[in-house]
Amino acid sequence: MRAIVRCAGMICLAAVVVAPMLAAENEGLADLDEATRLKVVAHTLGDLGQVIQLCESALEKGLDEDNTKLAKTLLAATSIQRGMIVADELFDQMPPDPNWRQYRDFALRNLEKGLKIDPRQPRAQLMVAKLNLLPGGDAEQVKRALDQAIQLSTDEPGLRAAALTLRAGLAEAPEKKLADLNEALRAVPHALAALRARAGLYADQGQYDKALADLDRAVQLKPDHPGTHLLRAVVLVELKRYDEAIASLDKAHQLQPNSPVPLIQKARIYGLEENFKAALHELNLAHELAPANPTVLLLRATVYQELGQGDKALEDVDAVLARNPDHADARRLRALVLAGEGKFDAAIAEMEQLQKSQATDTMDRLRLAMFYAAGEKPQKAVDLYTKVLEQQPDNAFALRGRADALLSMGKHAQAIADYEKFLKLNPDDPGVLNNLSWVLSTSPFDQLRDGKRALELALKACELTEYKKAHILSTLAAAYAELGQFDTAIQWSQKALEVASGREKASLEKELATYKQGKPFRELLSAPEPEQEKPAEEEGPPEKHEQAPPEKQQPPDKPEPPAPPEA
């Protein structure tokens, strides 16, 4: 009996000791209970914030093991919920809120707090990646979050496809991009974003049939997506299926009647077809929608130039420059328009100013050199071409341009050397074949002429141009004359006159008269330029030479006008 009493006493004593310990261990229980109650009725971000504060308070005050797990679970879920609400609202805002950076940071803080407790949340991981993809985000965090989202979403194919598509967009290697996109489409065969992304990748790789197949599938799945029709038009253009491309752009314009982009792309297609009046019509419509759009104005200026309306072209270019005097593409196009009008000094001034005001590339230097040559400043052209060739010895445009400029200065040996280098790079260029053949046939310097080689080059140039170019036929005649075959030279010279335009005939008649006298044709140009170096002795002018017909010294093809930036 005494033992029972003693045992009961010990139990009571234990209860007295343990009860306070349990109470201390669960001191935060009241806060946890309140957090649980409030979570059920929470309607605002503020309510969710209170739940988070109560959970953190409960954990700080102390909870037993089970309640600690409950509090952490509630804290993680609520933090992620609050972050997702703000993030979803941020991405839904159009246009973006001016304070979007603060919202992004707020969402990230909450998501990262929740993921620190429970990282196995693929949807939250994907959102962290998307938020960090915004300007100023953490690129490494994007990669980590996407990898986690993909790893954790094996049972959520839609989410997995979205994460794989995003990761594909960040990959640099095409094979990695394709692997992720293929995996995304295995997860969700109808994933539109993945289909469009893979189509774009195929297009970049020149696999246009595969790209078109993906885009056709995307159109079937969502016929009212304007971006799909726009990309489909781009692919169809590469396949030279212009009518179908126009139809796709018409559909895109129907879906986005206030966007100038489909009209701009239609104008580009008409430009490829050299239907400049139709291109101008589309650009006028685009201008009505976006009168200040620089793409519209610069593209329309290019079309005006093609139509021979240089004044209107300059008006559009100047409208762009009035809003942005440092618009480099506008400066380049202005120079090209001026050059097309024969105003080479003004074109040169534009390009020189562009070089002073901002960094320029090789093509800018080549354009300026071309303007120097056309503006009768061949030594400046040679100097600039030489600077390009010092950095890029195999730049074919610079070799051709320098050779033509040297030829116009009477420096035949140097010109021949550059033409030969060019032909090693581009053996089937009829213009250079023609020019080299001409100088090898007509140079007054005996040691430079080579009739046999000149004939080979002239025949090849004629074959490449189907014997339809008067100035190349006359070069063939000159080669035969150099070889002493004057009857054949006369035949080809007469043929050249038959196909020649009016402005070519005077010079061709002089050549024909020379052959009828049984003499080969000789020519040496020497441009009168103040900065021109004194010709070397071997290239001193002969006692008598004829002025070259302009067709013989054709400048290199004009570089394409700079492509305006996309709208």
C-alpha positions in Angstrom: 0.0 0.0 0.0 2.8 2.3 0.9 4.4 1.5 -2.5 1.3 2.5 -4.4 1.1 5.8 -2.6 4.8 6.5 -3.3 4.3 5.7 -7.0 1.2 8.0 -7.2 3.3 10.7 -5.7 6.0 10.3 -8.3 3.4 10.5 -11.1 2.0 13.7 -9.7 5.5 15.1 -9.3 6.3 14.2 -12.9 3.1 15.9 -14.1 4.0 19.0 -12.2 7.5 19.0 -13.9 6.4 17.9 -17.5 3.4 20.1 -17.9 5.4 23.4 -17.9 7.9 21.8 -20.2 5.2 20.9 -22.7 3.6 24.3 -22.4 7.0 25.9 -23.1 7.6 23.6 -26.1 4.3 24.7 -27.6 4.4 28.3 -26.6 3.7 29.3 -30.2 0.7 27.1 -30.5 -1.8 30.0 -30.1 -0.1 31.8 -33.0 -0.2 28.7 -35.1 -3.9 28.1 -34.3 -4.6 31.7 -35.3 -2.6 31.4 -38.5 -4.5 28.2 -39.4 -7.9 30.0 -38.8 -6.9 33.1 -40.7 -5.6 31.0 -43.7 -9.0 29.5 -44.2 -10.7 33.0 -44.5 -7.8 34.9 -46.1 -8.9 37.1 -49.1 -6.1 39.6 -49.6 -2.4 39.8 -49.8 -2.5 41.4 -46.4 -4.4 38.5 -44.9 -1.8 36.1 -46.3 1.0 38.3 -44.9 -0.6 38.0 -41.4 -0.6 34.2 -41.8 3.1 34.3 -42.7 3.9 36.5 -39.7 1.9 34.3 -37.3 3.6 31.1 -38.6 7.0 32.7 -38.2 6.1 33.9 -34.7 4.9 30.5 -33.7 8.1 28.9 -34.8 10.1 31.5 -33.0 8.2 31.0 -29.8 8.5 27.2 -30.0 6.4 24.3 -31.1 6.6 20.5 -30.7 7.8 18.4 -33.6 4.4 17.8 -35.2 3.3 21.4 -34.9 6.7 22.6 -36.2 6.1 20.5 -39.3 2.6 21.9 -39.6 3.8 25.5 -39.2 6.5 25.1 -41.8 4.1 23.6 -44.2 1.7 26.4 -43.8 4.4 29.0 -44.0 5.8 27.5 -47.2 2.4 27.2 -48.9 1.3 30.7 -47.9 4.5 32.3 -49.0 4.3 30.5 -52.4 0.7 31.4 -52.7 1.3 35.1 -52.1 4.3 35.1 -54.5 2.3 33.4 -57.2 -0.6 35.8 -56.9 1.7 38.8 -57.4 3.7 37.2 -60.2 0.6 36.2 -62.1 -0.8 39.7 -61.9 2.6 41.1 -63.0 2.6 39.0 -66.2 -1.0 39.7 -66.9 -0.5 43.5 -66.9 -0.5 45.1 -70.4 1.2 47.5 -70.6 3.5 46.6 -67.7 3.1 48.5 -64.5 5.8 51.2 -64.1 6.6 49.6 -60.7 7.0 46.1 -62.1 10.5 45.7 -60.6 9.2 46.2 -57.1 6.4 43.7 -57.8 8.9 41.2 -59.2 11.2 41.5 -56.1 8.2 41.1 -53.8 7.1 38.0 -55.6 10.6 36.5 -55.6 11.1 37.1 -51.9 7.9 35.2 -51.1 8.5 32.4 -53.6 12.1 31.9 -52.4 11.0 31.9 -48.8 8.5 29.1 -49.5 10.9 27.1 -51.7 13.6 27.3 -49.0 11.3 25.3 -46.8 9.8 23.1 -49.5 11.8 23.1 -52.8 9.7 20.3 -54.4 7.2 22.7 -55.9 7.7 22.7 -59.7 5.1 25.4 -60.4 6.8 27.8 -58.0 10.3 26.9 -59.5 9.0 27.7 -63.0 7.7 31.1 -61.8 11.0 31.9 -60.2 12.7 31.2 -63.5 10.2 33.4 -65.4 10.6 36.3 -63.0 14.4 36.1 -63.3 14.1 36.2 -67.1 12.9 39.7 -66.8 15.5 42.5 -67.1 17.9 42.6 -64.1 17.2 38.9 -63.2 19.7 36.3 -62.1 20.6 34.1 -65.1 22.1 31.4 -62.9 18.9 31.3 -60.8 16.9 30.9 -64.0 18.9 27.8 -65.0 18.7 26.3 -61.5 14.9 26.9 -61.2 14.2 25.5 -64.7 16.2 22.4 -64.0 14.3 21.9 -60.8 11.0 22.5 -62.5 11.7 19.9 -65.2 13.0 17.3 -62.7 10.0 17.7 -60.4 7.2 17.8 -63.1 7.2 14.3 -64.4 3.6 14.0 -63.4 2.6 17.4 -64.8 3.2 17.3 -68.5 1.9 20.8 -69.3 4.2 22.4 -66.7 7.1 20.2 -67.9 6.5 21.2 -71.5 6.5 24.9 -70.5 9.7 24.6 -68.6 11.5 22.7 -71.3 10.4 25.3 -73.9 11.8 28.1 -71.8 15.1 26.2 -71.2 15.4 25.6 -75.0 15.1 29.3 -75.6 18.1 29.9 -73.3 20.3 27.2 -74.7 23.1 28.3 -77.1 23.7 25.0 -78.9 21.1 24.1 -81.5 21.2 20.4 -80.6 20.3 21.2 -77.0 17.5 23.5 -78.0 16.1 20.8 -80.3 16.4 18.1 -77.6 14.4 20.2 -75.1 11.8 21.1 -77.6 11.4 17.5 -78.8 11.0 16.4 -75.1 8.4 19.2 -74.6 6.4 17.9 -77.5 6.6 14.4 -76.3 5.2 15.5 -73.0 2.4 17.6 -74.7 2.2 17.0 -78.5 -0.1 20.0 -78.9 2.1 22.5 -77.0 1.9 25.6 -79.2 4.8 27.4 -77.8 7.1 24.4 -78.3 5.8 23.9 -81.9 6.4 27.6 -82.8 9.8 27.5 -81.1 10.9 24.4 -82.9 9.6 25.8 -86.2 11.8 28.9 -85.6 14.8 26.7 -84.8 14.2 24.6 -88.0 14.0 27.9 -90.0 17.2 29.2 -88.5 18.9 25.9 -89.7 17.4 26.2 -93.2 15.1 23.2 -92.7 12.1 25.1 -94.0 9.9 22.1 -94.8 10.2 20.9 -91.2 9.5 24.4 -90.0 6.4 24.7 -92.2 5.1 21.3 -90.9 5.3 22.5 -87.3 3.6 25.8 -88.2 0.8 24.2 -90.1 0.2 22.0 -87.1 0.2 25.1 -84.9 -2.3 26.8 -87.1 -4.6 23.8 -86.9 -4.5 23.9 -83.1 -4.9 27.6 -82.8 -6.0 29.3 -86.1 -6.3 32.8 -84.4 -2.7 33.2 -83.3 -1.3 36.1 -85.4 2.3 35.3 -84.5 2.1 31.8 -86.0 0.8 33.3 -89.3 3.6 35.8 -89.3 6.3 33.2 -88.8 4.7 30.9 -91.4 4.9 33.8 -93.9 8.6 34.1 -93.2 9.2 30.4 -93.8 7.1 30.5 -97.0 9.2 33.4 -98.3 12.3 31.3 -97.9 10.6 28.6 -99.9 9.8 31.3 -102.5 6.1 30.5 -102.1 5.2 34.2 -102.1 1.5 34.0 -102.8 1.0 31.7 -99.8 3.1 34.0 -97.7 0.9 36.9 -98.7 -2.1 34.9 -97.7 -0.7 34.2 -94.3 0.1 37.8 -93.8 -3.4 38.8 -94.8 -4.7 36.4 -92.1 -2.3 37.9 -89.5 -3.5 41.4 -90.5 -7.1 40.3 -90.1 -6.3 39.1 -86.6 -4.3 42.3 -85.8 -5.8 45.0 -87.9 -4.1 47.8 -85.9 -0.6 46.3 -86.3 1.7 47.5 -89.1 3.9 44.4 -89.0 1.9 42.2 -91.5 1.8 45.1 -93.9 5.5 45.7 -93.6 6.2 42.0 -94.3 3.9 42.1 -97.3 5.9 45.1 -98.6 9.1 43.2 -98.2 7.7 40.3 -100.3 6.6 42.7 -103.0 10.1 44.2 -102.9 11.6 40.8 -103.5 9.3 40.4 -106.5 10.4 43.9 -107.6 6.7 45.0 -107.5 7.6 48.3 -105.9 4.2 49.9 -106.5 2.5 47.2 -104.6 5.1 47.5 -101.8 4.5 51.2 -101.6 0.8 50.6 -101.3 1.3 48.4 -98.3 3.7 50.8 -96.7 1.3 53.7 -97.1 -1.3 51.6 -95.2 1.3 50.8 -92.5 2.2 54.5 -92.3 -1.5 55.4 -91.6 -1.4 53.0 -88.7 2.1 54.0 -87.4 3.1 57.4 -88.9 6.2 57.6 -86.7 7.4 54.0 -87.1 11.0 54.2 -88.3 10.8 50.8 -89.9 7.9 51.9 -92.1 9.6 55.2 -93.0 13.0 53.7 -93.8 11.5 50.8 -95.8 9.2 53.2 -97.7 12.3 55.4 -98.4 14.0 52.4 -99.9 11.0 51.7 -102.1 10.8 55.4 -103.2 14.5 55.1 -104.2 13.8 52.1 -106.3 11.0 54.0 -108.0 13.3 56.8 -108.8 11.7 59.2 -106.3 14.7 60.3 -104.4 13.1 63.4 -103.0 10.4 61.5 -101.3 12.9 58.9 -100.1 14.9 61.7 -98.4 11.7 63.1 -96.8 11.0 59.8 -95.1 14.6 59.4 -94.0 14.7 62.9 -92.7 11.5 62.3 -90.8 13.3 59.5 -88.9 16.3 61.7 -88.3 14.2 64.5 -87.0 13.1 62.3 -84.1 16.4 60.6 -83.7 19.4 62.4 -85.2 21.7 59.5 -84.1 19.7 56.8 -86.0 22.6 55.0 -87.7 20.4 53.0 -90.2 18.7 56.3 -91.3 22.1 57.9 -91.8 23.3 55.0 -93.9 20.2 55.0 -96.0 20.4 58.7 -96.5 23.9 58.3 -97.9 22.8 55.6 -100.3 19.9 57.7 -101.5 22.2 60.6 -102.1 24.6 58.4 -103.9 21.8 57.1 -106.1 21.0 60.7 -107.0 24.7 61.1 -108.1 25.4 63.4 -105.1 28.5 61.6 -104.0 30.1 64.4 -102.0 26.9 64.6 -99.9 26.9 60.9 -99.5 30.5 60.9 -98.5 29.8 63.6 -95.9 27.0 61.5 -94.4 29.2 58.4 -94.0 32.1 60.4 -92.7 29.9 62.0 -90.1 28.5 58.6 -89.1 32.1 57.3 -88.6 32.9 60.3 -86.4 29.7 60.0 -84.3 29.6 56.3 -83.5 31.2 53.0 -84.1 30.9 51.7 -87.6 31.5 48.3 -89.1 33.3 46.9 -92.1 30.3 47.4 -94.4 30.2 51.1 -93.5 33.8 51.4 -94.5 33.2 49.6 -97.8 30.2 51.8 -98.5 32.3 54.9 -97.9 35.1 53.5 -100.1 32.6 52.9 -102.9 31.4 56.5 -102.6 34.9 57.7 -102.8 35.5 55.7 -106.0 32.2 56.8 -107.6 32.9 60.4 -106.5 36.3 60.4 -108.4 38.4 60.1 -105.3 40.0 56.8 -106.1 43.1 57.2 -103.9 40.9 57.6 -100.8 38.9 54.6 -101.9 42.1 52.6 -102.3 43.3 53.7 -98.9 40.1 52.7 -97.2 39.9 49.3 -99.0 43.4 48.7 -98.0 42.6 49.2 -94.3 39.8 46.7 -94.6 42.1 44.2 -96.3 44.7 44.6 -93.6 42.1 43.1 -91.2 40.3 40.9 -93.7 42.7 39.8 -96.4 40.0 37.7 -98.1 37.2 40.3 -98.2 36.1 39.9 -101.8 34.2 43.2 -101.9 37.3 45.1 -100.8 39.5 43.3 -103.3 37.1 44.0 -106.2 36.6 47.7 -105.1 40.3 48.3 -104.7 41.0 46.7 -108.1 38.5 48.9 -109.8 39.8 52.0 -108.1 43.4 51.1 -109.1 42.3 50.5 -112.6 40.7 53.9 -112.8 44.0 55.4 -111.7 46.0 53.5 -114.4 47.7 51.2 -111.9 47.2 48.1 -114.0 49.7 45.8 -112.3 48.2 46.3 -108.9 44.7 46.1 -110.2 45.4 42.8 -112.0 46.9 41.3 -108.7 43.7 42.2 -106.8 41.4 40.8 -109.6 43.4 37.5 -109.5 43.0 37.3 -105.7 39.3 38.0 -106.1 38.8 35.2 -108.6 40.4 32.7 -106.3 37.6 33.4 -103.9 34.8 33.9 -106.5 35.8 32.3 -109.8 32.4 32.8 -111.4 31.9 36.5 -111.0 31.2 37.8 -114.6 32.0 41.4 -113.6 35.5 40.7 -112.4 36.1 38.2 -115.2 35.2 40.9 -117.6 37.3 43.6 -116.0 40.4 41.4 -115.8 40.0 40.2 -119.3 39.7 43.8 -120.5 42.9 45.1 -118.8 44.8 42.0 -120.0 43.7 42.8 -123.6 43.9 46.6 -123.6 46.6 47.6 -121.2 49.3 49.7 -123.0 52.0 48.0 -120.9 53.3 45.1 -123.0 54.5 43.1 -120.0 51.0 43.0 -118.6 49.0 41.9 -121.6 48.1 38.3 -122.0 45.7 37.6 -124.9 45.3 33.9 -124.3 44.3 34.4 -120.6 42.1 37.4 -121.6 40.2 35.2 -124.1 39.6 32.5 -121.5 38.2 35.0 -119.0 36.0 36.8 -121.6 34.5 33.5 -122.9 33.6 32.5 -119.3 32.1 35.9 -118.6 30.0 35.6 -121.8 28.8 32.1 -120.9 27.8 33.3 -117.4 25.8 36.2 -118.9 24.4 34.1 -121.8 26.1 36.4 -124.4 23.6 39.1 -123.6 25.8 41.9 -122.1 27.1 44.4 -124.6 30.1 45.5 -122.6 31.2 41.8 -122.0 30.8 41.0 -125.7 33.0 44.0 -126.5 35.6 42.6 -124.0 35.5 39.3 -125.9 36.2 41.3 -129.1 39.1 43.0 -127.5 40.6 39.6 -126.5 40.4 38.3 -130.1 41.9 41.6 -131.3 44.8 41.2 -128.9 45.5 37.7 -130.4 45.4 39.2 -133.9 42.1 37.6 -134.9 40.6 40.8 -136.2 37.8 39.2 -138.3 36.4 37.5 -135.1 37.0 40.6 -133.1 34.9 42.6 -135.6 32.1 40.0 -135.5 31.8 40.2 -131.7 32.2 44.0 -131.7 29.3 44.2 -134.1 27.3 41.8 -132.0 28.0 44.1 -129.0 26.6 47.1 -130.9 23.5 45.1 -131.7 22.6 44.5 -128.1 23.9 47.8 -126.7 21.9 50.6 -125.2 22.2 54.1 -126.7 24.8 55.4 -124.2 27.1 52.5 -124.9 27.2 52.7 -128.7 29.6 55.6 -129.1 32.4 53.9 -127.3 31.7 50.6 -128.9 31.8 52.2 -132.4 35.3 53.5 -131.6 36.4 50.0 -130.7 35.0 48.6 -133.9 36.7 51.2 -136.0 40.0 50.3 -134.3 39.6 46.6 -135.2 38.6 47.4 -138.8 42.0 49.2 -139.0 43.7 45.9 -137.9 44.7 47.4 -134.6 44.1 46.1 -131.0 42.4 48.4 -128.6 44.5 50.2 -126.0 43.3 52.0 -122.9 44.7 53.7 -119.8 42.6 55.6 -117.3 44.2 58.1 -114.9 41.9 59.9 -112.6 42.9 63.5 -112.0 42.8 63.6 -108.2 44.9 65.9 -106.1 45.9 63.2 -103.6 46.8 60.7 -106.3 50.3 59.3 -106.1 52.6 59.7 -109.1 52.2 56.6 -111.2 55.2 54.2 -111.2 57.4 54.4 -114.2 56.2 51.2 -115.6 52.7 52.6 -115.6 53.4 56.0 -117.0 50.8 57.1 -119.5 51.5 56.2 -123.1 51.7 59.0 -125.7 48.1 58.4 -126.7 45.3 56.5 -125.1 41.5 56.5 -125.2 39.1 57.3 -122.4 37.5 54.1 -121.2 33.8 53.7 -121.8 32.0 53.7 -118.5 30.7 50.2 -119.1 34.2 48.8 -118.9 35.0 50.1 -115.4 31.8 49.1 -113.6 32.0 49.7 -109.9 31.3 46.8 -107.6 27.6 46.1 -107.1 26.0 48.5 -104.7 25.7 47.0 -101.2 22.2 46.3 -100.1 20.6 49.2 -98.2 20.8 48.5 -94.4 17.8 46.5 -93.2 15.7 48.7 -91.0 15.1 47.3 -87.5 12.1 45.2 -87.1 8.9 46.8 -85.9 
